[in-house]
Amino acid sequence: MRIFVCEYITGGGLQGGVAPASLIAEGAMMVQALAADLADISGVRVLAAYDPAVTLGPLPAELRAVAPNGIWRQWQELVAEADAVWPIAPETDGALERLTELAEKGGRPVLNSRLAALAIARSKLATFRHLASRGIPVVPTVDAQDDPPASKAGWVAKPDDGAGCDNTIFLPDAIALARWRRAGPAASSVLQPFLPGAALSGSILAQEGRSWLLACNRQNVEIMGGKFAYHGGIVGGAEEFRARLEPIAAQIAAALPDLWGYVGVDLIDGPGGPVVLEINPRLTTSYIGLRRSLGLNPAALVLALLHRKIGSIVRPLSPQPVEIAVSGFEAAA
């Protein structure tokens, strides 16, 4: 089985542009971890695209350099060479949906969530409305121009379809909120109340309304100069929250039955317990440490979903804490 791993940023999606160094680092680390996991599966070969302008490092894969022009045509050609496609892309500007659709039109199995789930998960506002309507604990989210949600600790402004902490801003009070609005925020921005508490994430497998919570993770997020910055975290470092996160994972999978494969869920352990910040229907940075934490190959678990044999594989789980840091990759000069 030949699997085309297409990580959007390091695989050519920059197209001569500039991405935050943190997103380049996260993309590079994810594709390295995934390629290594897939290469360890008997009968699997890895095909990967890479942008020569980004320092990616060695991969256990057949690497194909892509040119900055006609990137979608080049990806389409690589899809045609593969037996299956594993897309990794930010939700921003519909990149993950477009890449998934490209693979689907190529008639190849896509090792990712379906388009119906992506259309909701890429929007923080749509995610809030969808989850809240089903009684799932989720952080209130409004359009940036609407009345702000009630908050005693300020607000968080972010792009509705943003990835990671990119352009995520802390507004500590009403004065800062008014100043931010006067500066003319992007039309697609949203506001959420700032909730003090532990930053968590769940690494989940999903299929047709079912979920398997693989690991409960802590995230290392800090506010620097009024902006949020993500520095990594501890995979399996929040297992004390499992009893509270498993029901939320199950609710999310039931509410979005088109989630498939690896899914990351970001949460905050607020005053009333964990609440959902966003759903990432794709590989997340926590995947980097997941194999060491579980003692299992998570890519093999995803492939097992194709044969509906996952239930007997993932239980019982005893994740061990594995620290990961986002550093060490920059765009090449």
N, C-alpha and C positions, 0 to 999 in steps of 0.2 A: 504494500500500500504506500503510495507516494503522496505525502501531505504537503501542500503549499502553505507555508506560514508567512502571512503578509502583515507585518507590523507597520501601520500607516506612516509613522513619523520617520523611523529609521529605514523603512522600505521604499522611500521615494516621495512620500506625501508632502514633504516640505516644498518641493518643486522650486528650489532656489530661494525660498523664503526663510524666515527665522522663527524658531520655536523656543520657548523657555528652556533653559538648560536642564531644569528638573524633569520636564516631559521627555526630553531626549534621553536623559539618564534612565528614567523609568522604562521607556520603550526598549532601550538596548538591553537592560537587565531582564525584562520579561521575555524577549525573544531568545536570549541566551539560555534562560532556564527552560523554556518550552522546547527549544530544539534539542537540548540535552536529554530531557525526559522522553521525547518522542524517539530519539535515536537509540534509546535503551530498550525499546519495545521490539520484540522479534517481528520481522517482516515489514517494518516501517522504515521508510526513507524520507528524509526531510529536504524540501526545496524551499529556499528563502530568497527574497528580494532584498537588496541593500542599496542604499544611497551612498556613493563614494564620498559625498561631502560630510558624512557622519562617521565618526570613529566607532565601529561596532565591536571589533574584536573577533577572534576566531570562533567559528561555530561548527558543530558536527553536522554539517548540512552541505548540500550542493548550493552554492551561492551564485546569484545572478545579479550583476550590477545593472542598475536602471538609469536611463538618461533623464534629465529634468523635463524634457519635452515628450508629450504623449504618454504620460505615466499610466493612465487608465488602460490604454491599448496594450502596453507592455504587461500590466498585471493580468489583463484578459488572456494574453498568450500563455502566461504561466499557469493560470487556472486550467486552461485546456490541456496542459501537460500533466496535471495532477489527478489523483483519484479522489481527493477530498481537499477542502480548503479550511484553514483556521485563521480567520481574520482577527486582528487586534487593532483597534482604532478608537480615537476619542469620539464622543458623541457630537462634538462641536461641528456646526454646519452640516450635520447629517452624514459625516464621514463614515461612521460605522454602518449606517444603513446602506449607503451607496456601495460600500465594499462588499457587504453581505449580498446585496442585490446582484452585483457583478458575478459573484460566485454562483448564486442560484440560477442566473440566466445561462451560465456555462454548464448547467446540468450536473454539477458536482455536489456531493453532500457537504453541507456547511456545518462545521463544528462550533456552532454559536447559536445564540437565541434567534428566534424567528422575527421577521420584520414587524409583526403586530406588537410584539413586546418592546422592540427597539423604539418604535414611534412614541410610546408612552415614557419609557425609561430615559430617553434622551432629554426630556423636558422636566425640570424640577417642579414646575407648576402643574403639569399634567400628572406627574407622579404623586404629588400631594393630593390632588383632587381624587385620583383613582384610589389611592390607599385609604384616605380619610373616609370616602364613601362606603368603604367596607370595614370600617371600624379598626383599622390598623394604626397603631401609634406612629405618627409622623409629624415632623416639624412643620408648623404652619408656614405657608409660602404664598406670597402675593406678588402681583406685578409691581414693579418699582414705583409706578405712579399712583398706585392705590394707597388707601390708608394703611399705615404699617401695622403689623400684628402687635398685640400687647407684649411688652417686654420690660423687665426691670433692670436688664443688664446691657441694653443696646441692641444693635441689629447687625446682621451680616448681609452684605450686598454681593451678588455674584451673577455671572451670565446664566441664563436659563438652561443653556445647553453646554455649559462649561465642563471641563475635565480637571480632576485634581483640585489644587488650590489656585489655579490660574485665574488672576483678576478677582480674587475673593477678598473683600475689604471689610474691616471691622469699623463700625460706626458706634461709638460708645454712648452717644446721647442724642437728643433731639436736635441740638445745634449742629453736630457733625452730620446728621441725616439731612438737614436742610441745606448745609453747605454742599454735600455730595449731589443733591438733586439740582442745585443751581448750576453745578458744573456740567450738567447735561449728560446723565448716564445713558448708556446704550439702551435702545428701545427694548431689547430682549432681556434686560436685567430683572432680577427678582430680589425680594427682601425676605429674610427669615429672622426670627428673634434669636439673639445670641443666648445659647443655653450653656451655662457653666457645667462642666462635668467631664468625665473621661471620654476621649475620642476612641471609638471602637469600630471594628468591621467584622463581618462574617464572610468566610469563604464557603460558598455553597455550591452544591450540584443541584440542578433542577431538570425536571423532565415531566411534561404533560401534567402539571399541577402538583407534582411531588417534589419534595426537597430533602437533601441530606446536608446537614451542617457539618462541614469538614473541620473547621477551626474557628475559634473565637480569638480575634486579634486586637492588640492595642496599637494605636497610631500615634506617631510622634509629630504633633502639629503645634506650631507656635505662631504667635502674632509678632511680626517684625515690621516696624515702621507703618503700622496700621493695616498691614496685609497679612494674610495667612500663608504659612509656608509648611510644606510637608517634607519631613526628613527621613521617613521610613517608619519602622515600628517593630513590634514583637509578634510574630506569627505564633499562634497558640498561647499568647501571653495573657489572655483574658478568659480562660476556661471557667473561671468562677461565675461567669455570666451565662454559661451554656443553657441552664434551665430556663432562663428568661429569653434567650435569643432563639432557641429552637422553635417555640410557638410562633414567633414573628416570622422566621424563615418559612415555616409551613403556610402561614397566612399569605405571605407575598407570593409564593409559588402557586397557591390556589387562585389568587387574584389575577395573576399574570401567567396563565398556563402555557403561553408561548415562550416563556423563559426556558432555555435549554443549555445544558453544559455548565461550564463554570460561570458563576455570577458572584459579584462582590456587592455587599450591602454596607454602607456607611451609617453609623449610628452615634448618638450621644447618650451617655448615661445621665439623663437629666434628673431633676428632683423627684419625678414620678416614675423613674425607671427608664430603660432604654427606649429611645424613639428613633425612627428612621430619618436620616438626612437625605439619602439618595440611593438609587439602585444603579449599579454598573453592570450592564449585561454583557460582560466581556472579561478577559483576564485583567486582574488588578495587580498592583505591585506586591501584594501579599503572596501571590503565587510563587514569587522568587524563593521564599523560604518554606513553602508548603511541603515539599517532598521530605526535607530534613525533619520537619515538625511531625509529620504523620508516620514516617517510615514506610510510606507507600508512594507509588508513582502516580501523581494526580492526572497526568495525561492519559495513562492507561485506564483510569476510572472514567474519564470522559469518553474514550473510545468504547468502553464497555456499555455506555448508554446506547450505542448503535445496536447492540445485541440484547438490550434490556436485561442485563445480568448484574446491574449495579448493586441491588439490595444486599446480596450475599457477600459483597466485597468490602463495603465500607464500615461495617459494624463488627465488633466494637472499635472505637477510636480512642486513642490516648495521645493527643497532640502534646508535643514538648515545646517549650519556649525557644524560638529561634529569632534572633535579632537581625534585622536587615536595615541597611542605610542606603539612601539615594545619594550617590556621589561617584566621581571618577570618570564621567563621560562628558565630553564637550563636542560641539560642532568643530570639525576640522577646519583649519584656515584655508 
